[in-house]
Amino acid sequence: MSLAAKHHSALDDMQDLICWTRMQSEAGQGLADIVARKEMERRAGNGVFLWGVGNAPAVSTSAYARLRVPVKVVFSIMKGRPRVADVAPSSLLVWRRYLDMYGVERELPPQALVTSRGVTEGGEKKRHYALMCRSATPLRIEHGVGFDPTAYRNVGGNAGPVGASQVTALLQRVAPATSGDYEANLTAELTCSYWVRLTDPVALWTGEIARVEQSARVATTNEWIRMVADLRRGACEIERQALQQSFI
């Protein structure tokens, strides 16, 4: 039975403007662990969480953010299996700052932990991006609501359809929604600066992922925020301070 046939409804109540992103395992974490981590961020951030993405925002995104145009985010599970480089990356980064809707560099919210692999096919990873999201309800993967990307076109440019390699896109509805080949597995709203470029990364020990996963499930919100601050300090800084303490 096809995925579309299993959907009992389609996402037909969506406003015309949406941000669609496809999700899968990334930066050494499985999808279920990523969602648990983002739920902890959401609780610690009064509904706000950041979702890392690999491609740059549409040019008009900052204008929509400044005008506070409502934009819903639809998260769909990718059809293919995750790449080995995402499941077991050789190195990891934690991103600490971002460029807001006015181009001003700011620190990420204290609860936000955005990670990525440290290298790409072209060498060291230089750029990463994030969706700034808000949800009033807990985050969990749902099934049964179809999403049809062919009912939408990219905002701006030549208003083309979503490309096969386009993982995240700002879209405008151009046709009635059907059940579609994808599902709306998570939904939220864009908030703050909507879709931002991240800056100022530091290395993360790959072994720290287990600590992150455990904290996402059992830590208090204050404990989570303290751990995020610790990870943002970076391994080198932690090593330096530990070495100084050993001589006191």
C-alpha positions as CSV (number, residue, x, y, z in Angstrom):
1,M,0.0,0.0,0.0
2,S,1.4,3.4,-0.9
3,L,2.0,6.1,1.7
4,A,-0.5,8.4,0.1
5,A,-3.2,5.7,0.3
6,K,-2.6,5.3,4.1
7,H,-3.3,9.0,4.8
8,H,-6.7,9.6,6.2
9,S,-6.6,13.4,5.5
10,A,-4.6,16.0,3.7
11,L,-3.1,19.2,5.0
12,D,-5.7,21.4,3.3
13,D,-6.3,23.9,6.0
14,M,-2.8,25.5,5.7
15,Q,-2.4,29.1,4.8
16,D,-1.0,29.9,1.4
17,L,2.6,30.6,2.6
18,I,4.5,27.8,4.3
19,C,8.0,26.7,5.0
20,W,8.5,23.0,4.1
21,T,11.5,21.1,5.4
22,R,12.4,17.4,5.1
23,M,13.9,15.8,8.2
24,Q,16.0,12.7,8.9
25,S,18.9,11.6,11.1
26,E,21.6,14.2,11.3
27,A,24.8,15.1,13.1
28,G,25.0,11.7,14.8
29,Q,21.5,11.6,16.1
30,G,18.5,9.6,15.0
31,L,15.3,11.5,14.2
32,A,13.4,10.4,17.3
33,D,16.4,11.8,19.4
34,I,16.4,15.0,17.5
35,V,12.7,15.6,18.1
36,A,13.1,14.8,21.8
37,R,15.9,17.4,21.9
38,K,13.8,20.0,20.2
39,E,10.9,19.3,22.6
40,M,13.3,20.0,25.5
41,E,14.3,23.3,23.8
42,R,10.7,24.2,23.2
43,R,9.9,23.7,26.9
44,A,13.0,25.5,28.1
45,G,12.3,28.4,25.6
46,N,8.6,29.1,26.3
47,G,7.7,27.5,23.0
48,V,10.7,28.5,20.9
49,F,13.1,26.0,19.4
50,L,15.6,26.1,16.5
51,W,15.8,23.5,13.8
52,G,19.1,23.3,11.9
53,V,18.9,23.2,8.0
54,G,21.6,23.0,5.4
55,N,20.4,25.5,2.8
56,A,20.2,29.3,2.8
57,P,16.8,31.1,3.2
58,A,14.8,32.5,0.4
59,V,15.7,36.2,-0.2
60,S,12.2,37.4,0.9
61,T,12.4,35.6,4.3
62,S,13.8,38.5,6.2
63,A,11.1,40.8,4.9
64,Y,8.4,38.4,5.9
65,A,10.0,38.2,9.4
66,R,10.1,42.0,9.7
67,L,6.5,42.3,8.7
68,R,5.5,39.4,10.9
69,V,3.7,37.6,8.1
70,P,2.4,34.3,9.5
71,V,4.4,31.3,8.1
72,K,3.6,27.7,9.2
73,V,6.4,25.2,9.1
74,V,5.7,21.7,7.9
75,F,8.3,19.0,8.7
76,S,8.2,15.8,6.6
77,I,10.3,12.7,7.0
78,M,12.6,12.1,4.1
79,K,11.8,9.1,1.9
80,G,15.4,7.8,1.6
81,R,17.7,6.5,4.2
82,P,20.1,9.0,5.9
83,R,23.6,9.2,4.6
84,V,26.4,7.6,6.6
85,A,28.0,11.0,7.0
86,D,24.9,12.1,8.9
87,V,24.4,9.0,11.0
88,A,28.1,8.7,12.0
89,P,29.9,12.0,11.2
90,S,33.7,12.2,11.7
91,S,33.4,15.5,13.6
92,L,30.6,17.8,14.9
93,L,30.0,21.5,15.5
94,V,27.9,23.5,17.9
95,W,26.7,26.8,16.5
96,R,26.6,29.8,18.9
97,R,25.4,32.9,17.1
98,Y,23.2,34.0,14.2
99,L,22.4,36.9,11.9
100,D,19.0,38.3,12.6
101,M,16.4,39.7,10.2
102,Y,18.3,43.0,10.1
103,G,21.8,41.4,9.6
104,V,22.8,41.9,13.2
105,E,24.9,39.1,14.8
106,R,23.4,37.8,18.0
107,E,23.8,35.0,20.4
108,L,21.4,32.1,20.0
109,P,18.7,31.7,22.6
110,P,20.1,30.0,25.7
111,Q,18.0,26.9,25.3
112,A,18.9,26.3,21.6
113,L,21.4,23.6,20.8
114,V,22.1,23.5,17.0
115,T,24.6,21.0,15.8
116,S,25.9,19.9,12.5
117,R,28.6,17.6,11.1
118,G,32.0,19.3,10.9
119,V,33.0,18.5,7.4
120,T,31.2,18.2,4.0
121,E,32.2,16.8,0.7
122,G,34.0,20.1,0.0
123,G,36.0,20.2,3.3
124,E,35.3,22.0,6.6
125,K,31.8,23.1,7.1
126,K,31.6,26.9,6.8
127,R,27.9,27.6,6.8
128,H,24.8,26.3,8.5
129,Y,21.3,27.7,8.9
130,A,18.3,27.3,11.2
131,L,14.5,27.8,11.3
132,M,13.4,29.7,14.3
133,C,10.2,28.0,15.4
134,R,7.4,28.3,17.9
135,S,4.9,25.7,19.0
136,A,2.4,25.9,21.8
137,T,2.0,22.1,21.9
138,P,4.6,19.4,22.5
139,L,6.6,18.2,19.6
140,R,6.1,14.6,18.5
141,I,6.1,12.8,15.2
142,E,2.6,12.2,13.8
143,H,1.3,10.1,11.0
144,G,-1.8,10.2,8.8
145,V,-1.9,13.7,7.5
146,G,-0.7,14.0,3.8
147,F,1.3,16.8,2.3
148,D,1.5,17.4,-1.4
149,P,4.5,19.6,-2.4
150,T,3.3,19.7,-6.0
151,A,0.5,22.0,-4.8
152,Y,3.2,24.7,-4.0
153,R,5.8,26.7,-5.8
154,N,8.9,28.4,-4.5
155,V,8.5,32.0,-3.3
156,G,10.4,34.5,-5.4
157,G,12.7,34.0,-8.4
158,N,10.9,32.1,-11.2
159,A,8.4,30.5,-8.8
160,G,9.6,27.0,-9.7
161,P,8.6,23.7,-8.2
162,V,10.5,22.3,-5.2
163,G,13.7,20.7,-6.5
164,A,14.7,17.2,-5.6
165,S,17.7,18.4,-3.7
166,Q,15.9,21.3,-2.1
167,V,15.5,20.1,1.5
168,T,14.0,23.3,2.9
169,A,11.9,25.8,1.0
170,L,9.6,28.8,1.4
171,L,6.5,28.0,-0.6
172,Q,3.3,29.5,-1.9
173,R,0.2,27.4,-2.6
174,V,-0.8,27.4,-6.3
175,A,-3.2,24.5,-6.4
176,P,-5.6,22.6,-4.1
177,A,-3.9,20.2,-1.7
178,T,-4.3,16.5,-2.1
179,S,-3.2,13.6,0.1
180,G,0.3,13.8,-1.4
181,D,3.4,11.5,-1.3
182,Y,4.7,13.0,2.0
183,E,3.2,13.5,5.4
184,A,3.1,16.5,7.7
185,N,4.8,14.8,10.5
186,L,5.4,17.9,12.6
187,T,4.1,21.5,12.4
188,A,5.1,24.8,14.0
189,E,5.2,28.5,13.2
190,L,8.2,30.5,12.2
191,T,9.0,33.2,14.8
192,C,11.7,35.8,15.6
193,S,13.9,36.1,12.6
194,Y,12.3,33.1,10.8
195,W,15.2,31.5,8.9
196,V,18.7,32.5,9.8
197,R,22.3,32.0,8.9
198,L,24.3,30.6,11.9
199,T,27.8,31.8,12.8
200,D,30.6,31.2,15.4
201,P,30.8,27.4,15.6
202,V,32.9,25.4,18.0
203,A,33.9,21.7,17.9
204,L,31.8,19.2,19.8
205,W,33.1,15.8,21.0
206,T,31.2,13.1,19.2
207,G,30.9,11.3,22.5
208,E,28.9,14.2,23.9
209,I,25.9,13.1,21.8
210,A,25.0,10.4,24.3
211,R,24.9,13.1,27.1
212,V,22.7,15.3,25.0
213,E,20.2,12.5,24.3
214,Q,20.0,11.6,28.0
215,S,19.6,15.2,29.1
216,A,16.8,15.8,26.5
217,R,14.7,13.1,28.2
218,V,15.5,13.5,31.9
219,A,17.0,16.9,32.6
220,T,15.1,19.9,34.0
221,T,14.8,22.9,31.8
222,N,17.4,24.7,34.0
223,E,19.8,21.7,33.7
224,W,19.3,21.7,30.0
225,I,20.2,25.4,29.6
226,R,23.3,24.9,31.8
227,M,24.4,22.0,29.6
228,V,23.9,24.0,26.4
229,A,26.1,26.8,27.8
230,D,28.7,24.2,28.7
231,L,28.7,22.7,25.2
232,R,28.9,26.2,23.6
233,R,32.1,26.9,25.5
234,G,33.8,24.3,23.4
235,A,36.0,21.3,24.1
236,C,39.3,23.3,23.9
237,E,38.1,25.9,26.5
238,I,36.9,23.1,28.8
239,E,40.2,21.3,28.5
240,R,42.1,24.6,29.2
241,Q,40.1,25.3,32.3
242,A,40.4,21.7,33.6
243,L,44.2,22.0,33.2
244,Q,44.3,25.2,35.1
245,Q,42.3,23.7,37.9
246,S,44.7,20.8,38.2
247,F,47.5,23.2,39.1
248,I,45.5,25.1,41.8
